[in-house]
Amino acid sequence: MTDMDSSIKRELAERLEEAKKTGDPIPPLTNEYPEMTIQDAYDIQNINRGEILKTEELKGRKIGLTSRVMQDNFGVTEPDFGFISESLLTAEKKLGLREHNLIQPKIEAEIAFIMDRDISGPGVNFRDVLQHTYRVVPVFEIIDSRIRDWNIEIQDTIADNASCGLVIIGNGAADPDDIDLRTTGLILTCDGKLQDTAAGAEVFGHPAGSVAWLVNKMSEFDEGLKAGELVLSGSPVAAYKIKQGEFWEAEIGDIGRVTAAF
């Protein structure tokens, strides 16, 4: 339970949106409100989601903190999630950091799911997710924080829409029935130099298991995933800082590849 006043939550939501618009990051919310709970943080996120979806369509969801290392870093035992509105989604391959209101961006490569049918929890497992998936596609998620210097607790990142900055959809797609997502390899390069490699199993043991977690978690909010939604399952590799002038590429097994030039 939480005692945080609704007016305070709205004020904090407005601070985050103002930081995004101006490019001027703010101090951690948890510095001022150390009593903030996970539920408070999702409430703050949902205030901004409600405002944004007055003028934009909801395109999907993102899942973060899917690896054990990242969860240990934040002292939590489960991932978090945010929403993807249409202004966060792009197929552009050449991007200006400021044109997209990016403040201190980092890049992650992920497998994303396009849902074929509505699905809701609780009790959903990874096999259910696969049966409800139309295609899987390669994406870059540009994570960003409106909190200064990425000095965040789990509550800060949840309130800040799970640090979502931009989602770039790549080329290619695959039917998840035709490939084993656990052994699907990912190769990440920057300016032609190898940065990282991983397999899909690094994400929750199976990327569809991450999506199953999301569906079950959303049931606590009386929500589910809808047909056509794009769901980012979480990155099996580390997040890397982006510099202007760099060219990034990720090749994800038989699914396809995604590129981005900054």
Secondary structure in CASP SS format (residue, H / E / C, confidence):
PFRMAT SS
TARGET T0000
AUTHOR 0000-0000-0000
METHOD secondary structure of the structure
MODEL  1
M C 1.00
T C 1.00
D C 1.00
M C 1.00
D C 1.00
S H 1.00
S H 1.00
I H 1.00
K H 1.00
R H 1.00
E H 1.00
L H 1.00
A H 1.00
E H 1.00
R H 1.00
L H 1.00
E H 1.00
E H 1.00
A H 1.00
K H 1.00
K H 1.00
T H 1.00
G C 1.00
D C 1.00
P C 1.00
I E 1.00
P C 1.00
P C 1.00
L H 1.00
T H 1.00
N H 1.00
E H 1.00
Y C 1.00
P C 1.00
E C 1.00
M C 1.00
T C 1.00
I H 1.00
Q H 1.00
D H 1.00
A H 1.00
Y H 1.00
D H 1.00
I H 1.00
Q H 1.00
N H 1.00
I H 1.00
N H 1.00
R H 1.00
G H 1.00
E H 1.00
I H 1.00
L C 1.00
K C 1.00
T C 1.00
E C 1.00
E C 1.00
L E 1.00
K E 1.00
G E 1.00
R E 1.00
K E 1.00
I E 1.00
G E 1.00
L C 1.00
T C 1.00
S C 1.00
R H 1.00
V H 1.00
M H 1.00
Q H 1.00
D H 1.00
N H 1.00
F H 1.00
G C 1.00
V C 1.00
T C 1.00
E C 1.00
P C 1.00
D E 1.00
F E 1.00
G E 1.00
F E 1.00
I E 1.00
S E 1.00
E H 1.00
S H 1.00
L H 1.00
L E 1.00
T E 1.00
A C 1.00
E C 1.00
K C 1.00
K E 1.00
L C 1.00
G C 1.00
L C 1.00
R C 1.00
E C 1.00
H C 1.00
N C 1.00
L C 1.00
I C 1.00
Q C 1.00
P C 1.00
K E 1.00
I E 1.00
E E 1.00
A E 1.00
E E 1.00
I E 1.00
A E 1.00
F E 1.00
I E 1.00
M E 1.00
D C 1.00
R C 1.00
D C 1.00
I E 1.00
S C 1.00
G C 1.00
P C 1.00
G C 1.00
V C 1.00
N C 1.00
F H 1.00
R H 1.00
D H 1.00
V H 1.00
L H 1.00
Q H 1.00
H C 1.00
T E 1.00
Y E 1.00
R E 1.00
V E 1.00
V E 1.00
P E 1.00
V E 1.00
F E 1.00
E E 1.00
I E 1.00
I E 1.00
D C 1.00
S C 1.00
R C 1.00
I E 1.00
R H 1.00
D H 1.00
W H 1.00
N C 1.00
I C 1.00
E C 1.00
I H 1.00
Q H 1.00
D H 1.00
T H 1.00
I H 1.00
A H 1.00
D C 1.00
N H 1.00
A H 1.00
S H 1.00
C E 1.00
G E 1.00
L E 1.00
V E 1.00
I E 1.00
I E 1.00
G C 1.00
N E 1.00
G C 1.00
A C 1.00
A E 1.00
D C 1.00
P C 1.00
D C 1.00
D C 1.00
I C 1.00
D C 1.00
L C 1.00
R C 1.00
T C 1.00
T C 1.00
G E 1.00
L E 1.00
I E 1.00
L E 1.00
T E 1.00
C E 1.00
D C 1.00
G C 1.00
K E 1.00
L E 1.00
Q E 1.00
D E 1.00
T E 1.00
A E 1.00
A E 1.00
G H 1.00
A H 1.00
E H 1.00
V C 1.00
F C 1.00
G C 1.00
H C 1.00
P H 1.00
A H 1.00
G H 1.00
S H 1.00
V H 1.00
A H 1.00
W H 1.00
L H 1.00
V H 1.00
N H 1.00
K H 1.00
M H 1.00
S H 1.00
E H 1.00
F H 1.00
D C 1.00
E C 1.00
G C 1.00
L E 1.00
K C 1.00
A C 1.00
G C 1.00
E C 1.00
L E 1.00
V E 1.00
L E 1.00
S C 1.00
G C 1.00
S C 1.00
P C 1.00
V C 1.00
A C 1.00
A C 1.00
Y E 1.00
K E 1.00
I C 1.00
K C 1.00
Q C 1.00
G C 1.00
E C 1.00
F E 1.00
W E 1.00
E E 1.00
A E 1.00
E E 1.00
I E 1.00
G C 1.00
D C 1.00
I C 1.00
G E 1.00
R E 1.00
V E 1.00
T E 1.00
A E 1.00
A E 1.00
F C 1.00
END
